[in-house]
Amino acid sequence: MQNRLSDASRHSPSRHDSCGVMQVLPLTELDRSLNFMPEKELAASLPVFFWRGYQLNGFGRGQGEAVELESDFAESFFQANPEMSLSELARVCLKLEELETLPESEIDHLLRRYQIKPSSQNKRLLRLFTKLPADFQSWCSKKKCKPGDLTILLSVSEIKTVDTGLNFIAEQSPSLSSGLQAVELFIELTLMQKQPSLRADSFESWLKALKSARYPMRSRSQSNSEHLIKQMPWPSRTQASWQAKGDSDMLSIKLEAKSVTDLQNKLEALQGLCEQMKAKDPWSCS
């Protein structure tokens, strides 16, 4: 395999001038093939760096100079770009693969530098990530997604079949945990050929609809439990709700007490409700 960056090092200017000063070159003389389309402009106070003739950062600048870095590629790139989103790193890796610039071991080193295990699965996810809708990539960047958060995408043979759902999630801008739940449910339903509707009053209601479509029996059971909890005679200033937490169903209780006596009365009332639940257990409703 041709190693173009290694070739470039033989033709690039010497790293130091005769006085031992670090090499500085005009931006117009640098190769911009590694432009990964950064999501943020480089701060004006920060320098542009290059490595063996290749510009590493500051691609938005049209004029000025760049300072050479002497470490290996991974260390130099990390010094130039200490913070990278998953989307940006995916584009960098794609550039490196297209240019055939580095041995695999150096790309592995680069991934480790950004706390990503260089497994074959993670590399497949990074390649796939560059094909995702731009808005969804931006959402992932804002929420600081990691490759392991999106392994469900590897089950999709044609990523365009789930573009509508991914775009809808990005448009709603939910929390990371809720968004990832929606991604998994939407893709599973699509693979089951149960195309989910994108109509909903809110993201929360849409996520609930996805859960009901994916797990209809559990959703029916949960609905029965919710109804049972609402019908129980809860003490005043007490709120109870039935919630799904991952694979578990949880009873959430919030209460307010204005005195020790009031607290004791509420706890006694809750104890009485526990006795009622033994006869009709909300965790085993069907």
N, C-alpha and C positions, 0 to 999 in steps of 0.2 A: 504493500500500500504506500502510495506516495505521501511523504510527510512534508507538507508545504511550509509549515511553520519552522521546521528544522532547516529547510532550504532557505527560508527567509533570513534565518540567523546568519547564514554565511554571506549574505549580500547586504545586510543592514550595516549602518555605520558602526564604528567601534563604540563600546559602551561608555567610555570615558575619553575626554580630550587629553591633550598632553599634560595638563595640570591636575588630572585626576578628578575632574568635576563630572558629575552625572550628565549623561547625554541629554540634550534638549533639541527637539525637532519641531518645525512648523506643522500644524495640523494638516496642511495641504499635501505634505509628503508621506502621510501615513495611510496604510491600508484600512479601510472601514468595513471590511467583510464581516466583522463580528458585531456589527450594529444590531443589537437585540431589541431595538425600539423601547428604550426605558420608559417606564410609566411616569417618572418625575424627571425634571430637568436637573442637571448637576448644579449645585449651589455655586454662585459666582466666586465665592471665596475658596473653592476647592480646585485642585489642579487636575488636569487631564493627564492620564498615564498611557504609555504604550509598552508593548513587549515584542521585541524582535520585529519591529516595523508595523505591528498591528495595534490599532487604537483600541483601548479597553473600556473607556467611559467617555462621558461628555460629548456624545454624538450630536447633540443639539447645537453645539458651537460651530460656527463657520470659520472663525478666525482665531488666532492665538497659537500657543505652543503646548507641547506635551513633554512630560518627563518620562524617561525610560525606567522600567523596573527590571531588576536583575534576577529575581527568584525564578523558580519554575513557573509554568503557566498558571497552575491552580492557585498558588500563593499570590502571584502577581495579580491575577484577576480578582481574587478575594480582597486584596488590599485596595484595588481600584473601586470595587463594588461590595462593601461589607454587608449591605442589606439587599436581598433580592427576593422578589415575590416568586411564587411557584410558576406563574405564567412567564416571567422574565427568564427564570432559570431554564424552563422548558425550551424557550426560543434560543437560548445560548447553546444548549446541547444539540438542538437541531442544526444550528449553524455549523458547529464543530463537525457533526456527522456529514453534512453536505460538503464541507471543505476538505474533509479527510485530513484535518490539521494535526491531530494528536493521537498517540497510542491510546488504547482503551484504558490502560492503567492511569493515565493522567486525567481522563474524564472521570474515572472513579474517584480520584483524589479530589477533583473539583466538587463532586456531589457530597463527599464526606465533609468538605470544608463548610458546606451549608447544612450540615446535620441531616443529610439524606443518605440512607443506606444504598450503595450502588448495586442493588439486586436487579435481576433481569425483569422482574415485575415492575419495579419502580421506573426502570428505563422505558418499558413499554407504556407506562402511564404518562411519562413526560412527553413521549412522542404523540400519544393520543391527545394530550392536553392542548397541544397547539392547534388541533382540529376542532376544538369546542367553540361554541358561539362566543364572540368577543365580550358581550355583556356578562356572560356567565364566568368567563375568565377573570373579568374585573371584580365580580362578586367574590370569587375565590381568593383573589389577592387581598381584598379588604378584610376578609374574615380569616386570613392567614391559614388557608387550607394546606394540608400536607398530602403527599401522594397516597398514603394509606387511607385517607378519608374518602378516596374516590375509586377504590378497587372495583366497585360494582360496574364501572364503565367498561371494564375489560370483557364483560359478558355481552356487550353490544357489538354485533358484527358490522353494523352500519350506523355510525354516530348520528347521521342526519335524522334517523328515525326518532330520536329523543330531543332534537333541537328545540322543538316548541316548548316542551316541559322545562328544559334548562333555561330558556329565555324567560319563561314565566316566573321561575324561581328568582332569577336575577332581578327581574322587574319589581318583584315584591320585596326584595332585600330583607329576608328573614335573618334570624340569628344563625350561627354556624350549625348548631345542633339540629334546629328545626329544618334548616335548608338541606342538610345531609339526609335527614329522615325522608324528606320529600323526594330527593334525588333517587334514593334506594327504592321507595315505593313506586314512583313513577316508572322507573326502568323495569322493575319486576312486573308491573301490570302490563307494560308494553310488550315484554317478552311473553307474557301469557295471552297476548292478543286481546287485552281488555283496555283499549285506548281510553285513558282518563279524560274527563272533561276539564277544560281550563276556565270554566265559569264558576265564580264563587264570590261571596260578599266580602271575604277577607282571606288572608293566607291561612289563618288558623282553621277556618271552616273548610278550606280546600284540603288542608292536611288531614283533617278528620275524615273527609270524604274519601281520600286515598286509602286511609287505614280501613275504613268500612268496606271498600271495594276489594282490598287485598285480603282482609281477614273478616269475612262477613259473620261467621259464627261468634268470634270473639267480640265483635262490635255489638252484636245483639245482646250478648251476655253483659257487656259493659253498660249498655243502655238500661237494662233491667236493674243493675246495681245502682246506677245513678238515680233512677226513679225511687228505689227503696230508700236511699240515703236522704233524698229530698222530703220524703213522707214522714220521716222520723221526727218526734217531738224534741228538737234540740233546745237547750236552755237559751234564755235571752242573751244577746250580745255574743252569740256563738255562731260561727260559720263553718259548715262542713261541706266538703266536695269530694267527689270520686275522681281520681286521676290515674292515668296510665303512665307509668315510669318504666320505659324500656319494655322488658318482658313481664313486669309486675304491675299489679293494680294496687293503688295506695289510697287510703282514706286520710285526707288532710283536714285537720280541725284547728281553727283559730278562735280563741276566746278572749274576752276582756273581763277583768274583775275589778270592782271598785273598793274591795276590802278583803281581808282574810276570810271573813265569814262568807262573803259572796263567792270567793274562790272555792271554799269548801263545799258550798251548796252546789256549785256547778260541777265539781268533780264527783259528788255523790250522784248527781243527775246523769253524768256520763257513765258512771258505773251501772246505773239502771239500764241505760241504752245498750251497754255491753251484754247484759243478760238477755235483752230482746234479740240482739244479733245472734245469739247462740241458737235461737229458734229459727231465725231467717238470716243465714250467713250471706252477706253481700259478696264475699269472695268466692262463693260457689253458686251464685245465681245463674240460672240458665233460662 
